Amino acid sequence: MTTSSFLLLFLLATALLQFYQPIVLAKGDTDLIQKTCKSTKYYDLCLSSLKYDPTSPKADTKGLATIMVGVGIANATATASYLSSQVLSIGTDTSMRKVMKECADKYSYAVNALQSSIQDLNSETYDYAYMHVMAAADYPNACHNGFKRYAGLAYPPELVGRKDGLKHICDVVLSIINLL
């Protein structure tokens, strides 16, 4: 082996060690994700949501809460959009159209509350963040109650899963905020 080959091999090995180091650090952050998710009621939801986000391995606990709030915002936004599209497809049933519009508004309010919680997390006013997440978790109940005001209107089964999904996400966020 010539000196230049040995030097090249040495430089390559040194470069590989430098690239290997961040992988070791990421394991510690993965441990934080698992530890954080174990403190929640919905471990699998928490873990899958955080592992899906590419920024979570470098996040601290506050960052993990912010990521989960983002998951909640995406969920509530998708539900508000779904409900808005349903309003357009409803025929002449004015009661159903009205309650679906109200529900779309409620999920939009949930989005606003979750966005406010991100500001609260950033300013480290965790009690306000907690309050906004609790409000976001309750807006689906207001939607469900809207159907009860109209005789003969059944709560659509498609909304049950969406309602539960947002509530579970909010429960995870609340548990993470409790760690802060």
C-alpha positions as CSV (number, residue, x, y, z in Angstrom):
1,M,0.0,0.0,0.0
2,T,1.5,3.3,-1.0
3,T,1.5,6.4,1.2
4,S,-1.0,8.1,-1.0
5,S,-3.4,5.1,-0.8
6,F,-3.0,5.0,3.0
7,L,-3.6,8.7,3.3
8,L,-6.7,8.4,1.1
9,L,-8.0,5.5,3.2
10,F,-7.3,7.5,6.4
11,L,-9.2,10.5,5.1
12,L,-12.1,8.4,4.0
13,A,-12.3,6.7,7.4
14,T,-12.1,10.1,9.2
15,A,-14.9,11.4,7.0
16,L,-17.1,8.4,7.7
17,L,-16.6,8.8,11.4
18,Q,-17.8,12.4,11.1
19,F,-20.9,11.4,9.3
20,Y,-21.5,8.6,11.8
21,Q,-21.6,10.9,14.8
22,P,-25.0,12.6,14.0
23,I,-26.6,9.1,13.8
24,V,-25.5,8.5,17.4
25,L,-27.0,11.8,18.5
26,A,-30.2,11.0,16.7
27,K,-30.6,7.9,18.8
28,G,-30.7,10.0,21.9
29,D,-33.4,12.2,20.3
30,T,-35.4,9.1,19.4
31,D,-35.3,8.2,23.1
32,L,-36.8,11.6,23.9
33,I,-39.6,10.9,21.4
34,Q,-40.3,7.5,22.9
35,K,-40.1,8.9,26.5
36,T,-42.4,11.8,25.6
37,C,-44.9,9.5,23.9
38,K,-45.0,7.1,26.8
39,S,-46.3,10.0,28.9
40,T,-49.4,10.3,26.7
41,K,-52.6,8.3,26.5
42,Y,-52.1,7.5,22.8
43,Y,-48.6,6.3,22.6
44,D,-48.9,4.8,19.0
45,L,-50.5,8.0,17.6
46,C,-47.8,10.1,19.2
47,L,-45.0,7.9,18.1
48,S,-46.1,7.5,14.5
49,S,-46.9,11.3,14.2
50,L,-43.6,12.4,15.6
51,K,-41.5,9.8,13.7
52,Y,-43.2,10.9,10.4
53,D,-42.0,14.4,10.9
54,P,-38.4,14.9,9.7
55,T,-37.8,17.7,12.2
56,S,-38.7,15.7,15.3
57,P,-35.3,13.9,15.9
58,K,-33.7,17.3,16.6
59,A,-36.6,18.7,18.6
60,D,-36.8,19.3,22.3
61,T,-40.0,18.6,24.2
62,K,-41.5,22.0,23.3
63,G,-40.6,21.3,19.7
64,L,-42.4,17.9,19.9
65,A,-45.5,19.7,21.3
66,T,-45.4,22.1,18.4
67,I,-45.1,19.3,15.8
68,M,-48.1,17.5,17.3
69,V,-50.0,20.8,17.2
70,G,-49.2,20.9,13.5
71,V,-50.7,17.4,13.2
72,G,-53.8,18.7,14.9
73,I,-54.0,21.7,12.6
74,A,-53.7,19.4,9.5
75,N,-56.5,17.2,10.9
76,A,-58.9,20.1,11.7
77,T,-58.1,21.8,8.4
78,A,-58.9,18.6,6.4
79,T,-62.1,18.1,8.3
80,A,-63.2,21.8,7.8
81,S,-62.5,21.3,4.1
82,Y,-64.4,18.0,4.0
83,L,-67.4,19.6,5.7
84,S,-67.3,22.6,3.3
85,S,-67.3,20.3,0.3
86,Q,-70.3,18.4,1.8
87,V,-72.3,21.7,2.2
88,L,-71.9,22.2,-1.5
89,S,-73.1,18.6,-2.3
90,I,-76.2,18.7,-0.1
91,G,-79.4,19.2,-2.0
92,T,-82.2,21.3,-0.8
93,D,-82.1,20.1,2.9
94,T,-81.5,23.5,4.5
95,S,-81.2,22.1,8.0
96,M,-78.4,19.7,7.0
97,R,-76.7,22.4,5.0
98,K,-76.8,24.8,8.0
99,V,-75.5,22.3,10.5
100,M,-72.7,21.2,8.1
101,K,-71.7,24.8,7.6
102,E,-71.7,25.3,11.4
103,C,-69.5,22.2,11.8
104,A,-67.1,23.5,9.1
105,D,-66.9,26.7,11.1
106,K,-66.3,24.8,14.4
107,Y,-63.3,23.0,12.9
108,S,-62.0,26.2,11.5
109,Y,-62.2,27.6,15.0
110,A,-60.2,24.6,16.2
111,V,-57.5,25.4,13.6
112,N,-57.4,29.0,15.0
113,A,-57.1,27.8,18.6
114,L,-54.3,25.4,17.7
115,Q,-52.5,28.2,15.8
116,S,-52.8,30.3,19.0
117,S,-51.3,27.5,21.0
118,I,-48.2,27.5,18.8
119,Q,-47.7,31.2,19.6
120,D,-48.2,30.4,23.3
121,L,-45.6,27.6,23.1
122,N,-43.2,29.9,21.4
123,S,-43.6,32.5,24.2
124,E,-43.6,29.8,26.8
125,T,-47.0,30.6,28.2
126,Y,-47.9,27.0,28.6
127,D,-51.1,27.6,30.5
128,Y,-52.5,29.5,27.6
129,A,-51.2,26.9,25.2
130,Y,-53.0,24.2,27.2
131,M,-56.2,26.3,27.3
132,H,-56.2,26.8,23.5
133,V,-55.6,23.0,22.9
134,M,-58.5,22.2,25.2
135,A,-60.7,24.6,23.2
136,A,-59.6,22.9,20.0
137,A,-60.5,19.5,21.4
138,D,-63.9,20.7,22.3
139,Y,-65.0,22.2,19.0
140,P,-65.9,18.8,17.5
141,N,-68.3,18.4,20.4
142,A,-70.0,21.6,19.5
143,C,-70.3,20.3,15.9
144,H,-71.8,17.0,17.2
145,N,-74.3,19.0,19.4
146,G,-75.4,21.0,16.4
147,F,-76.9,17.9,14.9
148,K,-78.9,17.3,18.1
149,R,-80.7,20.7,17.6
150,Y,-82.4,19.5,14.5
151,A,-84.9,16.7,14.7
152,G,-84.2,13.9,12.3
153,L,-80.6,14.8,11.6
154,A,-78.2,12.0,12.4
155,Y,-74.6,12.7,13.1
156,P,-72.7,11.4,10.1
157,P,-70.5,8.3,10.8
158,E,-67.7,9.9,8.7
159,L,-67.4,12.6,11.4
160,V,-67.1,10.2,14.3
161,G,-63.6,9.2,13.3
162,R,-62.6,12.7,12.5
163,K,-63.9,13.9,15.8
164,D,-62.1,11.2,17.8
165,G,-58.9,11.8,15.8
166,L,-58.7,15.5,16.7
167,K,-59.5,14.8,20.3
168,H,-56.8,12.1,20.5
169,I,-54.2,14.4,18.9
170,C,-55.2,17.2,21.3
171,D,-54.9,14.7,24.3
172,V,-51.3,13.9,23.1
173,V,-50.5,17.6,22.9
174,L,-51.9,18.3,26.4
175,S,-49.8,15.5,27.8
176,I,-46.7,16.9,26.2
177,I,-47.5,20.4,27.5
178,N,-47.7,18.9,31.0
179,L,-44.1,17.9,30.6
180,L,-43.0,21.5,30.0
